[in-house]
Amino acid sequence: MKNVLLNRNVTWLHALVVLAALSFTTGCTAHASGPAGYPPPTVELVTVEQKDIPVSHQWIGTLDGYVNAPIKAQVSGFLLRQDYVEGSFVQQGQLLFEIDPRPFQAAVDQALGQLAQANGQLAQAKAGLIQARANLVGAEASQHRTQLDVDKYTPLVKERAVTQQDLDNATQNNLSAIAQVKSSEAAVETAKAQIEAAQAAVQSAQANVDTAKYNLGFTRLTSPIDGIAGMAVSQVGTLVGPASTAVTTVSTLDPIRANFTVSEQEYLSFTHSSGIEVSKLPLDLILSDGTTYGKKGRFFFADRDVNQATGSIQLTALFPNPGNILRPGQYAKVRAITGTKMGALLIPQRAVTELQGNYQVAVVDAQNKVAIASVKPGDRVGTMWVIDEGLKAGDRVVAEGVQKVGPGSTVVPQTAGGKN
């Protein structure tokens, strides 16, 4: 009896093992071809395309005026009026703001009065010099006469024709005349010094007049260039001065600058290695709405040094801007075609899946079986992606429905046009 029961238990154990094996096999088959009872998924396939494509580089840039002229006050005062429309085109020399000119006009008038006074003193000094020279001539004439008397009386005294007293008187008169000549000469020199001092006073007064006129002229804030005048930062009635910020800025916008940065390695790769003359490369401007600007640009200059903190260098491009449509501060992408890549492999960007920095595509073979291939993507060309490694021309990859498939699964292929 025990043997019969033992045989029955062994039979049931064998049956359970067989059922478990059948269940495992059925599960594997279902995983490979889809859920049990469901047909294989339909996916959209594209064929890896091979062709020569232009190689382009693209950088994010910021637009800026070709010339930006900040309008700052050179003198302190209250803004009396604003004489331009914000955002309008202004011409060189056009009045933008006016500072209250009355204190500066008063300073000009005062300086002119001081100049007139200094000129009057100079005229007096010149008249004094003329008088001093006349006195000198009279003194010299008198001394000449007294000298003649001395010369005449000296031999007559020896002959006793005149007395010694007459000679002594003539000698004293001559000495007095000589002293008068010297005094007149000193007066002439003094008059000359007074003239020099008066001339210096005139020059100083003239400098004060010029300074006062300059300051009066600075009350008119004019545009130094032709360009677009920006928003008024300071309003009428505001106290402004040399330490204040600019009241507005005028910018030349045609052409307009596009400033962007590139890495040092990238800069060298398309200048030195490829032998491209950067200044002759035509440039495209991709605006923030995704459209391409209708005018081609050109490289303007590269900055003098590489930023050691970022390892990049700033470049500047110029783009024609008729009508001043583009404005400073806009963000845009600068694109340059730097060469041609021969035999590039292209697939749609949507066919590539990224997972933790790894890129994969689902490849479908002739039996419609799926294999997952790791790829190395390169440059992007519109909606397409250049694949540098992992695919070959003619391979079929899943473009739509990647989430439905897995390694080894069977799919129903459908082309982009919807045909099986």
Backbone torsions as a table, in degrees:
resi	resn	phi	psi	omega
1	MET	NA	-42.7	177.8
2	LYS	-61.4	-37.8	-179.6
3	ASN	-66.4	-38.6	179.6
4	VAL	-63.0	-46.1	178.9
5	LEU	-62.6	-40.4	179.7
6	LEU	-63.1	-41.2	179.7
7	ASN	-64.7	-39.9	178.2
8	ARG	-63.4	-41.5	179.2
9	ASN	-62.2	-41.4	179.3
10	VAL	-63.8	-40.1	179.7
11	THR	-62.4	-45.3	178.7
12	TRP	-64.5	-35.2	178.6
13	LEU	-65.1	-43.4	177.9
14	HIS	-62.0	-38.0	-179.2
15	ALA	-65.5	-40.5	179.2
16	LEU	-64.6	-40.7	179.7
17	VAL	-62.6	-43.1	-179.9
18	VAL	-63.9	-41.8	179.1
19	LEU	-63.9	-40.5	178.8
20	ALA	-63.4	-41.1	179.4
21	ALA	-64.8	-41.8	178.6
22	LEU	-64.0	-38.8	178.9
23	SER	-64.2	-41.8	179.8
24	PHE	-62.7	-43.6	-179.0
25	THR	-65.0	-41.7	179.4
26	THR	-63.4	-39.3	179.3
27	GLY	-64.5	-41.3	-180.0
28	CYS	-64.7	-41.5	-179.0
29	THR	-64.6	-39.7	-180.0
30	ALA	-64.9	-37.2	-179.6
31	HIS	-67.7	-36.1	-176.3
32	ALA	-73.8	-32.6	-173.4
33	SER	-115.9	2.4	179.1
34	GLY	115.9	170.6	179.9
35	PRO	-59.7	145.8	-177.9
36	ALA	-58.9	131.2	178.0
37	GLY	88.1	-1.9	-179.3
38	TYR	-113.0	144.4	178.2
39	PRO	-74.6	161.8	176.9
40	PRO	-59.1	145.8	-178.0
41	PRO	-68.3	148.5	175.1
42	THR	-94.4	126.6	-177.8
43	VAL	-128.5	157.1	177.5
44	GLU	-92.5	127.5	-179.4
45	LEU	-110.2	148.4	171.0
46	VAL	-130.0	152.5	179.3
47	THR	-97.1	135.1	178.6
48	VAL	-60.6	123.5	-176.3
49	GLU	-99.4	139.1	178.4
50	GLN	-121.3	123.2	177.7
51	LYS	-161.8	168.3	177.6
52	ASP	-82.0	131.6	-178.5
53	ILE	-130.4	151.1	174.8
54	PRO	-71.7	141.6	178.1
55	VAL	-96.5	123.0	-177.8
56	SER	-124.3	155.2	173.7
57	HIS	-119.7	147.4	-175.6
58	GLN	-139.0	135.8	-177.6
59	TRP	-135.5	148.8	177.0
60	ILE	-84.8	130.4	-177.4
61	GLY	-132.6	172.9	177.8
62	THR	-127.0	134.9	-179.8
63	LEU	-83.6	146.7	-179.7
64	ASP	-149.8	157.1	179.0
65	GLY	-66.4	150.4	177.5
66	TYR	-65.4	-42.7	171.9
67	VAL	-131.0	129.6	177.0
68	ASN	-118.0	114.3	-176.4
69	ALA	-110.0	104.3	175.7
70	PRO	-72.2	134.8	179.6
71	ILE	-97.3	109.9	-176.7
72	LYS	-120.7	150.0	177.5
73	ALA	-76.5	133.9	177.0
74	GLN	-96.2	-14.6	177.6
75	VAL	-130.6	159.7	-178.9
76	SER	-90.7	137.1	178.3
77	GLY	172.9	177.9	-179.4
78	PHE	-94.5	135.6	176.7
79	LEU	-66.1	122.9	-176.5
80	LEU	-89.7	-37.0	-179.9
81	ARG	-161.5	158.3	173.8
82	GLN	-112.1	128.5	-169.7
83	ASP	-119.3	29.0	177.2
84	TYR	-146.1	161.4	176.9
85	VAL	-95.5	125.5	-178.5
86	GLU	-60.0	134.7	-179.8
87	GLY	83.3	2.9	-178.2
88	SER	-93.4	166.2	176.9
89	PHE	-82.9	130.0	179.0
90	VAL	-121.2	155.0	-179.7
91	GLN	-103.5	159.1	178.1
92	GLN	-58.7	130.9	-179.8
93	GLY	88.9	-6.3	-178.8
94	GLN	-71.8	138.0	179.9
95	LEU	-70.8	129.4	178.2
96	LEU	-107.8	-49.6	178.6
97	PHE	-135.7	159.0	172.4
98	GLU	-133.5	129.0	174.2
99	ILE	-88.4	145.6	-179.7
100	ASP	-50.0	115.1	-173.0
101	PRO	-87.9	-7.1	-171.1
102	ARG	-60.7	-46.7	177.7
103	PRO	-61.5	-33.5	-177.6
104	PHE	-77.6	-31.9	174.8
105	GLN	-67.8	-38.3	177.0
106	ALA	-63.6	-38.7	178.1
107	ALA	-65.5	-35.7	176.9
108	VAL	-65.4	-45.5	-179.8
109	ASP	-61.6	-42.1	178.9
110	GLN	-64.3	-42.3	179.3
111	ALA	-65.0	-36.5	177.3
112	LEU	-65.8	-37.6	176.3
113	GLY	-63.8	-43.0	178.1
114	GLN	-64.9	-34.8	177.6
115	LEU	-66.7	-41.5	178.0
116	ALA	-63.4	-40.0	177.7
117	GLN	-63.8	-42.5	179.2
118	ALA	-64.8	-38.0	177.0
119	ASN	-65.5	-36.8	176.3
120	GLY	-63.4	-42.9	178.0
121	GLN	-64.9	-35.0	177.3
122	LEU	-66.4	-40.5	178.1
123	ALA	-63.2	-41.4	178.1
124	GLN	-63.0	-41.1	179.8
125	ALA	-64.2	-38.8	178.6
126	LYS	-66.8	-39.4	176.8
127	ALA	-64.8	-39.1	177.3
128	GLY	-62.4	-36.2	178.5
129	LEU	-66.9	-40.4	178.9
130	ILE	-62.7	-43.0	178.8
131	GLN	-65.2	-40.7	-179.9
132	ALA	-64.9	-38.7	178.0
133	ARG	-67.8	-37.0	176.5
134	ALA	-64.3	-43.6	177.2
135	ASN	-61.1	-37.0	179.3
136	LEU	-65.1	-41.1	178.7
137	VAL	-62.6	-44.0	178.0
138	GLY	-62.7	-41.4	-179.6
139	ALA	-65.1	-40.8	179.3
140	GLU	-65.7	-36.3	177.6
141	ALA	-66.2	-42.1	179.3
142	SER	-64.6	-42.8	179.8
143	GLN	-64.8	-32.6	178.5
144	HIS	-65.6	-39.3	179.6
145	ARG	-68.3	-41.8	179.9
146	THR	-66.2	-32.9	177.6
147	GLN	-67.1	-36.3	177.1
148	LEU	-64.3	-39.9	177.9
149	ASP	-63.3	-41.4	179.3
150	VAL	-63.0	-45.1	-179.2
151	ASP	-63.9	-32.3	-178.4
152	LYS	-77.7	-41.4	-175.6
153	TYR	-76.0	-24.1	-175.2
154	THR	-61.3	-49.8	178.5
155	PRO	-72.8	-27.7	-179.4
156	LEU	-69.1	-28.5	177.9
157	VAL	-64.9	-40.4	179.5
158	LYS	-64.8	-31.8	-179.8
159	GLU	-88.3	-1.8	-179.8
160	ARG	62.7	28.2	177.0
161	ALA	-80.0	-28.4	174.6
162	VAL	-128.7	163.9	-179.3
163	THR	-85.2	163.8	176.5
164	GLN	-64.5	-29.9	180.0
165	GLN	-65.6	-37.9	177.8
166	ASP	-62.7	-41.2	178.5
167	LEU	-67.3	-40.6	-179.9
168	ASP	-64.1	-39.2	179.0
169	ASN	-65.0	-42.0	179.9
170	ALA	-64.6	-39.1	179.5
171	THR	-65.3	-42.4	179.2
172	GLN	-64.9	-40.1	178.0
173	ASN	-64.1	-35.9	179.2
174	ASN	-67.8	-42.8	178.6
175	LEU	-62.1	-39.3	178.3
176	SER	-65.3	-37.4	179.3
177	ALA	-68.7	-38.4	177.2
178	ILE	-62.5	-41.4	178.8
179	ALA	-63.9	-37.7	179.3
180	GLN	-66.7	-35.7	177.1
181	VAL	-63.5	-45.9	179.9
182	LYS	-63.0	-38.3	178.3
183	SER	-64.8	-40.0	178.8
184	SER	-66.7	-38.9	176.7
185	GLU	-62.2	-42.2	177.8
186	ALA	-62.5	-38.4	179.0
187	ALA	-64.1	-37.6	177.6
188	VAL	-63.2	-45.5	179.3
189	GLU	-63.0	-38.1	177.6
190	THR	-64.2	-40.7	179.1
191	ALA	-64.2	-38.1	176.8
192	LYS	-63.1	-43.4	178.8
193	ALA	-63.3	-37.5	178.2
194	GLN	-65.6	-36.5	177.8
195	ILE	-65.0	-44.0	179.2
196	GLU	-61.3	-41.1	178.3
197	ALA	-65.3	-39.5	179.7
198	ALA	-67.6	-38.8	177.5
199	GLN	-63.8	-40.4	176.8
200	ALA	-62.2	-38.7	178.4
201	ALA	-65.9	-37.4	177.7
202	VAL	-64.7	-44.3	179.1
203	GLN	-61.8	-41.7	178.2
204	SER	-64.2	-42.6	179.0
205	ALA	-65.7	-37.4	177.8
206	GLN	-64.8	-39.9	177.4
207	ALA	-62.5	-38.9	177.4
208	ASN	-64.9	-37.2	177.1
209	VAL	-64.3	-46.3	-179.6
210	ASP	-61.0	-44.2	179.1
211	THR	-61.4	-44.3	179.7
212	ALA	-63.2	-38.5	178.4
213	LYS	-68.8	-39.1	176.4
214	TYR	-59.6	-46.8	-179.8
215	ASN	-62.9	-37.3	176.5
216	LEU	-64.4	-39.5	177.5
217	GLY	-65.9	-31.8	179.6
218	PHE	-69.9	-11.1	176.5
219	THR	-72.1	-13.6	176.0
220	ARG	-102.2	107.8	-179.6
221	LEU	-88.9	105.4	-175.9
222	THR	-110.2	164.2	179.9
223	SER	-83.0	129.3	178.7
224	PRO	-81.0	-10.6	-176.1
225	ILE	-142.0	166.2	167.5
226	ASP	-81.8	131.0	-179.6
227	GLY	176.0	-169.3	179.2
228	ILE	-94.5	125.0	178.6
229	ALA	-87.7	132.0	-177.0
230	GLY	-83.8	-169.2	-179.7
231	MET	-66.0	144.2	176.7
232	ALA	-75.0	117.4	179.4
233	VAL	-78.0	-35.3	178.3
234	SER	-109.4	141.3	-177.1
235	GLN	-102.5	166.6	177.7
236	VAL	-58.3	134.7	-177.2
237	GLY	95.9	-9.1	179.9
238	THR	-77.4	138.8	174.7
239	LEU	-82.4	119.4	-178.8
240	VAL	-121.4	164.8	-179.9
241	GLY	-169.2	-178.0	-179.0
242	PRO	-59.1	-28.0	-179.5
243	ALA	-85.9	-5.4	-178.5
244	SER	-79.2	162.6	174.8
245	THR	-73.1	168.5	179.4
246	ALA	-62.1	138.5	179.9
247	VAL	-76.5	-25.4	173.5
248	THR	-167.3	178.3	179.0
249	THR	-136.0	138.3	176.4
250	VAL	-111.5	130.4	-176.1
251	SER	-124.6	139.9	169.8
252	THR	-87.8	121.7	-171.1
253	LEU	-110.7	-4.5	179.5
254	ASP	-129.6	102.8	4.9
255	PRO	-78.3	169.0	178.2
256	ILE	-113.8	147.0	-179.6
257	ARG	-87.2	147.2	169.4
258	ALA	-124.1	109.0	-179.6
259	ASN	-95.7	130.4	179.4
260	PHE	-149.0	162.2	-177.8
261	THR	-118.7	144.7	175.1
262	VAL	-130.4	155.1	177.9
263	SER	-70.1	155.4	179.8
264	GLU	-60.2	-41.2	-179.2
265	GLN	-65.1	-42.1	-179.3
266	GLU	-66.4	-40.3	178.7
267	TYR	-60.2	-44.0	-179.6
268	LEU	-69.6	-32.5	-174.9
269	SER	-66.2	-37.5	-177.8
270	PHE	-102.8	9.0	173.0
271	THR	-114.4	-58.1	-175.6
272	HIS	-80.8	-51.8	-173.4
273	SER	-67.0	-46.6	-176.0
274	SER	-87.3	-6.4	177.5
275	GLY	69.9	23.9	-178.4
276	ILE	-82.8	135.2	173.7
277	GLU	-85.9	104.1	-169.8
278	VAL	-58.8	-38.3	-174.5
279	SER	-63.6	-18.6	-177.9
280	LYS	-100.9	1.3	179.8
281	LEU	-73.9	126.2	173.0
282	PRO	-73.1	139.6	-175.6
283	LEU	-118.1	144.8	172.9
284	ASP	-107.4	151.1	177.9
285	LEU	-118.7	116.9	178.9
286	ILE	-96.8	114.7	-176.2
287	LEU	-77.7	170.0	-174.8
288	SER	-64.5	-22.2	177.9
289	ASP	-88.1	6.6	177.3
290	GLY	90.8	-8.7	179.6
291	THR	-81.1	154.7	177.8
292	THR	-95.1	127.6	-179.4
293	TYR	-62.1	142.1	-172.2
294	GLY	-75.1	-10.9	-178.5
295	LYS	-108.6	137.8	175.7
296	LYS	-79.7	146.1	177.5
297	GLY	-112.3	-177.7	178.8
298	ARG	-146.1	155.2	175.7
299	PHE	-67.2	139.1	179.7
300	PHE	-102.3	-57.3	177.3
301	PHE	-164.1	161.5	172.8
302	ALA	-107.6	144.2	-179.5
303	ASP	-61.7	162.5	-172.4
304	ARG	-73.2	-19.7	-176.2
305	ASP	-145.0	165.0	175.9
306	VAL	-93.9	132.7	177.7
307	ASN	-68.6	113.1	-175.8
308	GLN	-68.5	-24.9	-179.4
309	ALA	-73.2	-36.1	-176.6
310	THR	-108.8	-14.1	-177.5
311	GLY	68.2	28.4	-178.2
312	SER	-126.4	164.3	178.7
313	ILE	-128.2	141.4	-179.9
314	GLN	-88.9	133.6	175.3
315	LEU	-117.6	154.4	178.9
316	THR	-129.3	132.4	176.9
317	ALA	-117.2	155.7	177.5
318	LEU	-116.1	135.4	177.4
319	PHE	-126.5	134.3	173.8
320	PRO	-58.9	143.5	-176.6
321	ASN	-140.7	59.2	178.8
322	PRO	-63.4	137.1	-177.5
323	GLY	84.0	-4.4	178.1
324	ASN	55.5	41.1	179.9
325	ILE	-69.3	-45.5	178.4
326	LEU	-77.3	143.2	-176.0
327	ARG	-129.6	151.9	176.7
328	PRO	-57.7	144.1	179.0
329	GLY	95.7	-14.2	178.2
330	GLN	-69.9	146.2	173.6
331	TYR	-96.0	139.2	179.3
332	ALA	-155.4	163.3	176.8
333	LYS	-106.2	133.4	177.2
334	VAL	-100.2	127.1	-176.7
335	ARG	-123.7	137.0	178.2
336	ALA	-132.4	134.6	174.5
337	ILE	-89.2	116.1	-171.9
338	THR	-107.8	0.5	179.7
339	GLY	169.3	-167.4	179.6
340	THR	-131.3	131.9	176.5
341	LYS	-98.7	119.1	-175.3
342	MET	-83.9	136.0	174.7
343	GLY	61.1	39.0	-179.9
344	ALA	-73.2	145.2	177.6
345	LEU	-97.0	126.6	-174.1
346	LEU	-122.4	136.7	170.4
347	ILE	-140.1	159.7	178.2
348	PRO	-63.5	146.0	-179.8
349	GLN	-62.7	-30.3	-178.4
350	ARG	-69.5	-14.0	-180.0
351	ALA	-81.6	-9.7	-176.3
352	VAL	-99.7	131.7	177.0
353	THR	-111.1	132.6	179.7
354	GLU	-108.0	133.1	177.0
355	LEU	-140.1	107.4	177.6
356	GLN	54.5	46.0	176.5
357	GLY	82.8	-3.6	177.3
358	ASN	-102.8	139.4	-177.2
359	TYR	-111.4	134.1	-177.6
360	GLN	-136.8	153.8	172.4
361	VAL	-134.3	154.9	176.9
362	ALA	-96.9	115.3	-178.1
363	VAL	-100.9	133.8	-179.0
364	VAL	-110.6	127.1	-177.8
365	ASP	-88.5	-170.6	-177.2
366	ALA	-66.2	-26.0	178.8
367	GLN	-91.3	11.8	179.8
368	ASN	63.4	29.4	174.7
369	LYS	-94.0	144.0	-175.5
370	VAL	-96.9	136.9	171.6
371	ALA	-131.7	138.4	179.5
372	ILE	-91.9	123.1	-177.9
373	ALA	-116.3	133.8	174.1
374	SER	-81.9	134.9	-176.8
375	VAL	-128.8	161.5	175.0
376	LYS	-117.7	103.3	-178.5
377	PRO	-77.2	154.3	177.6
378	GLY	-116.5	-128.4	-178.2
379	ASP	-73.5	156.3	174.8
380	ARG	-101.1	137.2	179.2
381	VAL	-125.3	97.5	-175.1
382	GLY	62.3	-122.5	178.4
383	THR	-91.6	0.5	-178.4
384	MET	-99.4	160.6	-179.7
385	TRP	-129.7	129.5	176.3
386	VAL	-77.6	128.9	178.3
387	ILE	-104.5	115.5	-177.8
388	ASP	-82.6	-33.6	-178.0
389	GLU	-143.3	147.9	172.1
390	GLY	108.2	-13.3	179.2
391	LEU	-135.6	166.1	174.8
392	LYS	-136.1	162.1	-178.2
393	ALA	-60.2	136.8	179.1
394	GLY	95.2	-15.9	177.0
395	ASP	-60.9	145.5	175.6
396	ARG	-102.6	130.1	-179.7
397	VAL	-126.2	154.0	-179.3
398	VAL	-80.1	121.9	178.5
399	ALA	-97.5	-34.8	178.1
400	GLU	-132.1	134.2	179.4
401	GLY	97.9	21.5	-179.2
402	VAL	-61.8	-32.7	-178.1
403	GLN	-69.5	-12.4	-178.6
404	LYS	-88.7	-13.3	-169.8
405	VAL	-116.0	162.8	175.4
406	GLY	-144.5	172.5	-179.6
407	PRO	-57.9	128.8	177.7
408	GLY	85.0	-5.9	-179.0
409	SER	-76.1	156.8	178.7
410	THR	-101.1	140.2	-177.7
411	VAL	-129.0	161.6	172.2
412	VAL	-101.5	108.6	-174.7
413	PRO	-72.7	146.7	174.7
414	GLN	-143.0	131.2	-179.5
415	THR	-75.9	171.2	-178.5
416	ALA	-61.5	-25.7	178.4
417	GLY	-79.2	-7.9	178.8
418	GLY	98.1	8.0	-179.8
419	LYS	-97.7	143.3	178.8
420	ASN	-83.9	NA	NA
